[in-house]
Amino acid sequence: MYERIIVPLDGSKLAEAALPYAEELAAKMDSYISLLSILVTDEVSEQQKYDAYLNKVAAVTRYHAQKYLGNGGGGEIKVLTVTRTGNPAEAIIEHASKVPFQLIVMASHGRSGLNRWAVGSVADKIVRADISQPVMLIRAKETRSDMREKRILKKALVPLDGSPGSEAVIPYISEIAAKLQMELTLLQIASAQDNRRGEIDKYLQDWCDHLGEEDIAARYKVSAGSVADEIIDIADEFAFDLVAMSTRGKTAVNLWSLGSVAQKVFLGGNTPLLLVKQ
């Protein structure tokens, strides 16, 4: 499903926080990495400087991605560099739309580096854009060297609300989980007055059984409270490495609207977030 992993970079160390995740994903999923930098119109003359920056980052990325394969595993990880000119969000979306089976991995916040645009300032536009590719948003921190010495993605929290829209995330996260041997926890938030607990348990257990048939370790949890707050708090309390969710679920007249929840988790959460557009 993921032939290419696109990593937008703005020249800052914070934007490079996405790289360890892209390296692990590429190595385990047999994908290649495309490092993408956007020059705004008045920066075209600095093309050589950006090319040198991307080539340097590509060499480091290739080295670390290769380490995930181990001594006897697989061939060389392919890392490409791409520079585009124009509006950053529009250029990223256009670049991403050219290949259907891919994943965008980017920092959710950035700051001025070589470039005059910050990766984080366009993350919200990418999430809102009409694109079919899933987006993995990494909470930007200075990339620590020890992140590249061990597995990063070991367990993911997957919020569901019982609707087909919310379930759209499952094929995407299940492929990642299968390749990276991640454990999934399916989460549903019920209201305190909800008398459907047995129905909810069966729904989630059925999904766990289905994932188990694909050799994916899965469990479930039912909680109550404010949906976005519960997702954020549970992700923090149990130290999940990733929250994976759809941008659409039930309509507003139902228990909760996953679209607005996804936005709240994006803005207020601390855990990397995989968003599948609906």
Secondary structure in CASP SS format (residue, H / E / C, confidence):
PFRMAT SS
TARGET T0000
AUTHOR 0000-0000-0000
METHOD secondary structure of the structure
MODEL  1
M C 1.00
Y C 1.00
E C 1.00
R E 1.00
I E 1.00
I E 1.00
V E 1.00
P E 1.00
L C 1.00
D C 1.00
G C 1.00
S C 1.00
K C 1.00
L C 1.00
A H 1.00
E H 1.00
A H 1.00
A H 1.00
L H 1.00
P H 1.00
Y H 1.00
A H 1.00
E H 1.00
E H 1.00
L H 1.00
A H 1.00
A H 1.00
K H 1.00
M H 1.00
D C 1.00
S C 1.00
Y E 1.00
I E 1.00
S E 1.00
L E 1.00
L E 1.00
S E 1.00
I E 1.00
L E 1.00
V C 1.00
T H 1.00
D H 1.00
E H 1.00
V H 1.00
S H 1.00
E H 1.00
Q H 1.00
Q H 1.00
K H 1.00
Y H 1.00
D H 1.00
A H 1.00
Y H 1.00
L H 1.00
N H 1.00
K H 1.00
V H 1.00
A H 1.00
A H 1.00
V H 1.00
T H 1.00
R H 1.00
Y H 1.00
H H 1.00
A H 1.00
Q H 1.00
K H 1.00
Y H 1.00
L H 1.00
G C 1.00
N C 1.00
G C 1.00
G C 1.00
G C 1.00
G C 1.00
E C 1.00
I C 1.00
K C 1.00
V E 1.00
L E 1.00
T E 1.00
V E 1.00
T E 1.00
R E 1.00
T E 1.00
G C 1.00
N C 1.00
P H 1.00
A H 1.00
E H 1.00
A H 1.00
I H 1.00
I H 1.00
E H 1.00
H H 1.00
A H 1.00
S C 1.00
K C 1.00
V C 1.00
P C 1.00
F C 1.00
Q E 1.00
L E 1.00
I E 1.00
V E 1.00
M E 1.00
A E 1.00
S C 1.00
H C 1.00
G C 1.00
R C 1.00
S C 1.00
G C 1.00
L C 1.00
N C 1.00
R C 1.00
W C 1.00
A C 1.00
V H 1.00
G H 1.00
S H 1.00
V H 1.00
A H 1.00
D H 1.00
K H 1.00
I H 1.00
V H 1.00
R H 1.00
A C 1.00
D C 1.00
I C 1.00
S C 1.00
Q C 1.00
P C 1.00
V E 1.00
M E 1.00
L E 1.00
I E 1.00
R C 1.00
A C 1.00
K C 1.00
E C 1.00
T C 1.00
R C 1.00
S H 1.00
D H 1.00
M H 1.00
R H 1.00
E H 1.00
K C 1.00
R C 1.00
I C 1.00
L C 1.00
K C 1.00
K E 1.00
A E 1.00
L E 1.00
V E 1.00
P E 1.00
L C 1.00
D C 1.00
G C 1.00
S C 1.00
P H 1.00
G H 1.00
S H 1.00
E H 1.00
A C 1.00
V C 1.00
I H 1.00
P H 1.00
Y H 1.00
I H 1.00
S H 1.00
E H 1.00
I H 1.00
A H 1.00
A H 1.00
K H 1.00
L H 1.00
Q C 1.00
M C 1.00
E E 1.00
L E 1.00
T E 1.00
L E 1.00
L E 1.00
Q E 1.00
I E 1.00
A E 1.00
S C 1.00
A C 1.00
Q C 1.00
D C 1.00
N C 1.00
R C 1.00
R H 1.00
G H 1.00
E H 1.00
I H 1.00
D H 1.00
K H 1.00
Y H 1.00
L H 1.00
Q H 1.00
D H 1.00
W H 1.00
C H 1.00
D H 1.00
H H 1.00
L H 1.00
G H 1.00
E H 1.00
E C 1.00
D C 1.00
I C 1.00
A C 1.00
A E 1.00
R E 1.00
Y E 1.00
K E 1.00
V E 1.00
S E 1.00
A E 1.00
G C 1.00
S C 1.00
V H 1.00
A H 1.00
D H 1.00
E H 1.00
I H 1.00
I H 1.00
D H 1.00
I H 1.00
A H 1.00
D H 1.00
E H 1.00
F C 1.00
A C 1.00
F C 1.00
D C 1.00
L E 1.00
V E 1.00
A E 1.00
M E 1.00
S E 1.00
T C 1.00
R C 1.00
G C 1.00
K C 1.00
T C 1.00
A C 1.00
V C 1.00
N C 1.00
L C 1.00
W C 1.00
S C 1.00
L H 1.00
G H 1.00
S H 1.00
V H 1.00
A H 1.00
Q H 1.00
K H 1.00
V H 1.00
F H 1.00
L H 1.00
G H 1.00
G C 1.00
N C 1.00
T C 1.00
P C 1.00
L E 1.00
L E 1.00
L E 1.00
V E 1.00
K C 1.00
Q C 1.00
END
